[in-house]
Amino acid sequence: MGELYRQIANFLIDRPFKVFVGPFDVRLGPSGAAPDQVDTVVQPDLAVICDRAGLDEHGFQGGPDWVIEVLSPSTAARDQVTKLRYYETHGVKHYWLVHPIEHVVTVYSRPDSTARFGRPQVSETKGQLASGMFDGLSIDWELLPA
């Protein structure tokens, strides 16, 4: 995960966007709700946030623009089912599920802010994969530890 973070963070230097690595609280609830009134709090492995308005001392209120989860046996079901539903409902534009053992990445994205996630794209974690989030940002899977 460190290498994914590094590649994204390096690309975002001098840009108004931020990438956060877990543990980082993302509160999914009604817009403007007080932190103690939100009952759905998730901690994505990586979260890219373009609109900083939801950032505060408690983390972020709302759906990040891009979320990456690195699957492990203890989190795979929650990441692939529960969090997928949460992120889709709360406006996440891109949701990546990285399967480190199978060397596969599943990419969910939405064509616009009102649509649901489209059919996921599945590819091997080889070569490079365009982020779909930022022109010019591709993840180089060859730089990640095997």
C-alpha atoms as an extended CHARMM CRD file, in Angstrom:
* protein
*
       146  EXT
         1         1  MET       CA              0.0000000000        0.0000000000        0.0000000000  PROA      1               0.0000000000
         2         2  GLY       CA              2.9010000000        2.3360000000        0.6730000000  PROA      2               0.0000000000
         3         3  GLU       CA              3.9380000000        2.3140000000       -2.9660000000  PROA      3               0.0000000000
         4         4  LEU       CA              0.3950000000        3.0380000000       -4.1540000000  PROA      4               0.0000000000
         5         5  TYR       CA              0.2730000000        5.9840000000       -1.7790000000  PROA      5               0.0000000000
         6         6  ARG       CA              3.6920000000        7.2230000000       -2.9600000000  PROA      6               0.0000000000
         7         7  GLN       CA              2.7350000000        7.1420000000       -6.6340000000  PROA      7               0.0000000000
         8         8  ILE       CA             -0.5230000000        9.0010000000       -6.0500000000  PROA      8               0.0000000000
         9         9  ALA       CA              0.9630000000       11.5070000000       -3.5800000000  PROA      9               0.0000000000
        10        10  ASN       CA              3.8670000000       12.2910000000       -5.9230000000  PROA      10              0.0000000000
        11        11  PHE       CA              1.4240000000       12.9820000000       -8.7470000000  PROA      11              0.0000000000
        12        12  LEU       CA             -0.6570000000       15.2830000000       -6.5280000000  PROA      12              0.0000000000
        13        13  ILE       CA              2.2780000000       17.4970000000       -5.5100000000  PROA      13              0.0000000000
        14        14  ASP       CA              1.3690000000       21.1040000000       -6.3690000000  PROA      14              0.0000000000
        15        15  ARG       CA             -2.2580000000       20.1250000000       -7.0010000000  PROA      15              0.0000000000
        16        16  PRO       CA             -5.1410000000       21.0600000000       -4.6740000000  PROA      16              0.0000000000
        17        17  PHE       CA             -6.0610000000       17.4340000000       -3.9660000000  PROA      17              0.0000000000
        18        18  LYS       CA             -5.0390000000       15.2100000000       -1.0590000000  PROA      18              0.0000000000
        19        19  VAL       CA             -4.4570000000       11.5050000000       -0.6240000000  PROA      19              0.0000000000
        20        20  PHE       CA             -4.8610000000        9.9510000000        2.8140000000  PROA      20              0.0000000000
        21        21  VAL       CA             -3.7260000000        6.5750000000        4.0430000000  PROA      21              0.0000000000
        22        22  GLY       CA             -5.6060000000        4.6020000000        6.6900000000  PROA      22              0.0000000000
        23        23  PRO       CA             -6.3440000000        4.7980000000        9.4470000000  PROA      23              0.0000000000
        24        24  PHE       CA             -8.3050000000        7.8420000000        8.3190000000  PROA      24              0.0000000000
        25        25  ASP       CA            -11.9660000000        8.1970000000        9.2740000000  PROA      25              0.0000000000
        26        26  VAL       CA            -14.4910000000        8.7580000000        6.5080000000  PROA      26              0.0000000000
        27        27  ARG       CA            -17.9350000000        9.5790000000        7.8760000000  PROA      27              0.0000000000
        28        28  LEU       CA            -20.7630000000        8.5810000000        5.5730000000  PROA      28              0.0000000000
        29        29  GLY       CA            -23.9930000000       10.2180000000        6.5560000000  PROA      29              0.0000000000
        30        30  PRO       CA            -26.2850000000       13.1160000000        5.8110000000  PROA      30              0.0000000000
        31        31  SER       CA            -24.5540000000       16.2410000000        4.5500000000  PROA      31              0.0000000000
        32        32  GLY       CA            -23.7210000000       18.6040000000        7.3810000000  PROA      32              0.0000000000
        33        33  ALA       CA            -24.3710000000       16.0660000000       10.1530000000  PROA      33              0.0000000000
        34        34  ALA       CA            -22.3090000000       16.4560000000       13.3110000000  PROA      34              0.0000000000
        35        35  PRO       CA            -19.5480000000       13.8320000000       13.6140000000  PROA      35              0.0000000000
        36        36  ASP       CA            -21.2760000000       12.1830000000       16.5840000000  PROA      36              0.0000000000
        37        37  GLN       CA            -24.5150000000       11.8820000000       14.5770000000  PROA      37              0.0000000000
        38        38  VAL       CA            -22.9900000000        9.7890000000       11.7720000000  PROA      38              0.0000000000
        39        39  ASP       CA            -23.2160000000        6.0840000000       12.4310000000  PROA      39              0.0000000000
        40        40  THR       CA            -21.3150000000        4.8670000000        9.3570000000  PROA      40              0.0000000000
        41        41  VAL       CA            -17.5770000000        5.4360000000        9.6810000000  PROA      41              0.0000000000
        42        42  VAL       CA            -15.1310000000        3.5890000000        7.4350000000  PROA      42              0.0000000000
        43        43  GLN       CA            -11.3630000000        3.6610000000        7.1840000000  PROA      43              0.0000000000
        44        44  PRO       CA            -10.3050000000        3.1200000000        3.5750000000  PROA      44              0.0000000000
        45        45  ASP       CA             -6.7340000000        2.0460000000        2.8900000000  PROA      45              0.0000000000
        46        46  LEU       CA             -6.3190000000        5.0510000000        0.5630000000  PROA      46              0.0000000000
        47        47  ALA       CA             -8.6800000000        7.9430000000       -0.0640000000  PROA      47              0.0000000000
        48        48  VAL       CA             -8.2210000000       10.7620000000       -2.5720000000  PROA      48              0.0000000000
        49        49  ILE       CA            -10.1950000000       13.8970000000       -1.8150000000  PROA      49              0.0000000000
        50        50  CYS       CA            -10.6680000000       16.6800000000       -4.3420000000  PROA      50              0.0000000000
        51        51  ASP       CA            -13.1260000000       18.8910000000       -2.4470000000  PROA      51              0.0000000000
        52        52  ARG       CA            -11.5480000000       19.6370000000        0.9200000000  PROA      52              0.0000000000
        53        53  ALA       CA            -14.7390000000       21.1640000000        2.3430000000  PROA      53              0.0000000000
        54        54  GLY       CA            -15.5350000000       17.9230000000        4.1890000000  PROA      54              0.0000000000
        55        55  LEU       CA            -12.1320000000       17.7110000000        5.9070000000  PROA      55              0.0000000000
        56        56  ASP       CA            -11.9880000000       18.4120000000        9.6220000000  PROA      56              0.0000000000
        57        57  GLU       CA            -10.1850000000       17.2550000000       12.7560000000  PROA      57              0.0000000000
        58        58  HSD       CA            -12.2610000000       14.0610000000       12.7320000000  PROA      58              0.0000000000
        59        59  GLY       CA            -11.3250000000       13.0280000000        9.1740000000  PROA      59              0.0000000000
        60        60  PHE       CA            -13.6640000000       13.5290000000        6.2190000000  PROA      60              0.0000000000
        61        61  GLN       CA            -17.4390000000       13.8910000000        5.9850000000  PROA      61              0.0000000000
        62        62  GLY       CA            -18.8170000000       12.4470000000        2.7370000000  PROA      62              0.0000000000
        63        63  GLY       CA            -17.6380000000       10.1700000000       -0.0140000000  PROA      63              0.0000000000
        64        64  PRO       CA            -14.0350000000       10.6120000000       -1.1560000000  PROA      64              0.0000000000
        65        65  ASP       CA            -13.5230000000       10.9340000000       -4.9040000000  PROA      65              0.0000000000
        66        66  TRP       CA            -11.3270000000        7.8300000000       -5.1840000000  PROA      66              0.0000000000
        67        67  VAL       CA            -11.0000000000        4.9780000000       -2.7140000000  PROA      67              0.0000000000
        68        68  ILE       CA             -8.5470000000        2.0810000000       -2.8800000000  PROA      68              0.0000000000
        69        69  GLU       CA             -8.8860000000       -0.9560000000       -0.6410000000  PROA      69              0.0000000000
        70        70  VAL       CA             -6.1780000000       -3.6100000000       -0.5150000000  PROA      70              0.0000000000
        71        71  LEU       CA             -7.9550000000       -6.8580000000        0.2290000000  PROA      71              0.0000000000
        72        72  SER       CA             -6.9200000000       -9.2130000000        2.9890000000  PROA      72              0.0000000000
        73        73  PRO       CA             -8.6810000000      -12.3550000000        4.2090000000  PROA      73              0.0000000000
        74        74  SER       CA            -10.0480000000      -10.4820000000        7.2200000000  PROA      74              0.0000000000
        75        75  THR       CA            -11.4690000000       -7.5330000000        5.2240000000  PROA      75              0.0000000000
        76        76  ALA       CA            -12.2890000000       -8.9260000000        1.7660000000  PROA      76              0.0000000000
        77        77  ALA       CA            -16.0000000000       -9.5700000000        2.3130000000  PROA      77              0.0000000000
        78        78  ARG       CA            -16.6100000000       -6.1750000000        3.9320000000  PROA      78              0.0000000000
        79        79  ASP       CA            -14.6090000000       -4.3530000000        1.2340000000  PROA      79              0.0000000000
        80        80  GLN       CA            -16.2950000000       -6.1550000000       -1.6750000000  PROA      80              0.0000000000
        81        81  VAL       CA            -19.8740000000       -6.0260000000       -0.4060000000  PROA      81              0.0000000000
        82        82  THR       CA            -20.5660000000       -3.6170000000        2.4460000000  PROA      82              0.0000000000
        83        83  LYS       CA            -18.1050000000       -0.8580000000        1.5830000000  PROA      83              0.0000000000
        84        84  LEU       CA            -18.9200000000       -1.1370000000       -2.1110000000  PROA      84              0.0000000000
        85        85  ARG       CA            -22.5460000000       -0.3310000000       -1.2610000000  PROA      85              0.0000000000
        86        86  TYR       CA            -21.5450000000        2.5010000000        1.0990000000  PROA      86              0.0000000000
        87        87  TYR       CA            -19.1990000000        4.1070000000       -1.4110000000  PROA      87              0.0000000000
        88        88  GLU       CA            -21.6510000000        3.8320000000       -4.2690000000  PROA      88              0.0000000000
        89        89  THR       CA            -24.4120000000        5.4010000000       -2.1660000000  PROA      89              0.0000000000
        90        90  HSD       CA            -22.1940000000        8.2690000000       -1.0050000000  PROA      90              0.0000000000
        91        91  GLY       CA            -20.8550000000        9.4320000000       -4.3610000000  PROA      91              0.0000000000
        92        92  VAL       CA            -17.3930000000        7.8790000000       -4.6050000000  PROA      92              0.0000000000
        93        93  LYS       CA            -16.3410000000        8.2560000000       -8.2430000000  PROA      93              0.0000000000
        94        94  HSD       CA            -13.7420000000        5.4700000000       -8.3850000000  PROA      94              0.0000000000
        95        95  TYR       CA            -13.4210000000        2.4430000000       -6.1240000000  PROA      95              0.0000000000
        96        96  TRP       CA            -10.5000000000        0.0770000000       -6.5880000000  PROA      96              0.0000000000
        97        97  LEU       CA            -10.2160000000       -3.3130000000       -4.9340000000  PROA      97              0.0000000000
        98        98  VAL       CA             -6.6420000000       -4.5740000000       -5.1000000000  PROA      98              0.0000000000
        99        99  HSD       CA             -6.2820000000       -8.3370000000       -4.7050000000  PROA      99              0.0000000000
       100       100  PRO       CA             -2.5730000000       -8.7310000000       -3.8030000000  PROA      100             0.0000000000
       101       101  ILE       CA             -2.5920000000      -12.5480000000       -3.6820000000  PROA      101             0.0000000000
       102       102  GLU       CA             -4.4460000000      -12.9970000000       -6.9950000000  PROA      102             0.0000000000
       103       103  HSD       CA             -2.5700000000      -10.0450000000       -8.6240000000  PROA      103             0.0000000000
       104       104  VAL       CA             -5.8390000000       -8.5370000000       -9.8310000000  PROA      104             0.0000000000
       105       105  VAL       CA             -7.4750000000       -5.1480000000       -9.4440000000  PROA      105             0.0000000000
       106       106  THR       CA            -11.2150000000       -4.5960000000       -9.7300000000  PROA      106             0.0000000000
       107       107  VAL       CA            -12.1540000000       -1.0470000000      -10.7110000000  PROA      107             0.0000000000
       108       108  TYR       CA            -15.6150000000        0.4110000000      -10.1530000000  PROA      108             0.0000000000
       109       109  SER       CA            -16.3780000000        3.8310000000      -11.5730000000  PROA      109             0.0000000000
       110       110  ARG       CA            -19.4010000000        5.9210000000      -12.3580000000  PROA      110             0.0000000000
       111       111  PRO       CA            -19.9360000000        7.8410000000      -15.5870000000  PROA      111             0.0000000000
       112       112  ASP       CA            -21.2880000000       10.8780000000      -13.7150000000  PROA      112             0.0000000000
       113       113  SER       CA            -22.1460000000       11.9350000000      -10.1760000000  PROA      113             0.0000000000
       114       114  THR       CA            -25.7670000000       10.8380000000      -10.4050000000  PROA      114             0.0000000000
       115       115  ALA       CA            -25.2080000000        7.3480000000      -11.8060000000  PROA      115             0.0000000000
       116       116  ARG       CA            -24.4540000000        4.1360000000       -9.9720000000  PROA      116             0.0000000000
       117       117  PHE       CA            -21.1820000000        2.2990000000      -10.4910000000  PROA      117             0.0000000000
       118       118  GLY       CA            -20.9360000000        0.7650000000      -13.9140000000  PROA      118             0.0000000000
       119       119  ARG       CA            -19.8180000000       -2.7810000000      -14.6280000000  PROA      119             0.0000000000
       120       120  PRO       CA            -16.4660000000       -3.3510000000      -12.8990000000  PROA      120             0.0000000000
       121       121  GLN       CA            -13.2990000000       -3.6310000000      -14.9470000000  PROA      121             0.0000000000
       122       122  VAL       CA            -10.9270000000       -6.3740000000      -13.8400000000  PROA      122             0.0000000000
       123       123  SER       CA             -7.2870000000       -6.4420000000      -14.8440000000  PROA      123             0.0000000000
       124       124  GLU       CA             -4.0170000000       -7.9800000000      -13.7730000000  PROA      124             0.0000000000
       125       125  THR       CA             -1.6830000000       -5.9360000000      -11.6430000000  PROA      125             0.0000000000
       126       126  LYS       CA              0.9620000000       -5.8730000000      -14.3720000000  PROA      126             0.0000000000
       127       127  GLY       CA              2.3480000000       -2.9630000000      -16.2980000000  PROA      127             0.0000000000
       128       128  GLN       CA              0.4720000000        0.2880000000      -15.7910000000  PROA      128             0.0000000000
       129       129  LEU       CA             -3.1600000000        1.1600000000      -15.1710000000  PROA      129             0.0000000000
       130       130  ALA       CA             -4.5410000000        4.6360000000      -15.8590000000  PROA      130             0.0000000000
       131       131  SER       CA             -6.1800000000        6.0240000000      -12.7490000000  PROA      131             0.0000000000
       132       132  GLY       CA             -9.3270000000        7.1720000000      -14.5340000000  PROA      132             0.0000000000
       133       133  MET       CA             -9.3070000000        9.9530000000      -11.9700000000  PROA      133             0.0000000000
       134       134  PHE       CA             -6.5360000000       12.2410000000      -13.2490000000  PROA      134             0.0000000000
       135       135  ASP       CA             -5.1490000000       12.6100000000      -16.7530000000  PROA      135             0.0000000000
       136       136  GLY       CA             -1.5060000000       11.6030000000      -16.6720000000  PROA      136             0.0000000000
       137       137  LEU       CA             -1.6750000000        9.4300000000      -13.5440000000  PROA      137             0.0000000000
       138       138  SER       CA             -1.0930000000        5.7400000000      -14.0570000000  PROA      138             0.0000000000
       139       139  ILE       CA             -0.2690000000        3.2230000000      -11.3760000000  PROA      139             0.0000000000
       140       140  ASP       CA              2.8850000000        1.2930000000      -12.1810000000  PROA      140             0.0000000000
       141       141  TRP       CA              2.2270000000       -2.1420000000      -10.7180000000  PROA      141             0.0000000000
       142       142  GLU       CA              5.8100000000       -3.2270000000      -11.3970000000  PROA      142             0.0000000000
       143       143  LEU       CA              6.9860000000       -0.8650000000       -8.6340000000  PROA      143             0.0000000000
       144       144  LEU       CA              4.8340000000       -2.5600000000       -5.9990000000  PROA      144             0.0000000000
       145       145  PRO       CA              6.4220000000       -5.3040000000       -3.8950000000  PROA      145             0.0000000000
       146       146  ALA       CA              5.5500000000       -8.8010000000       -5.0800000000  PROA      146             0.0000000000
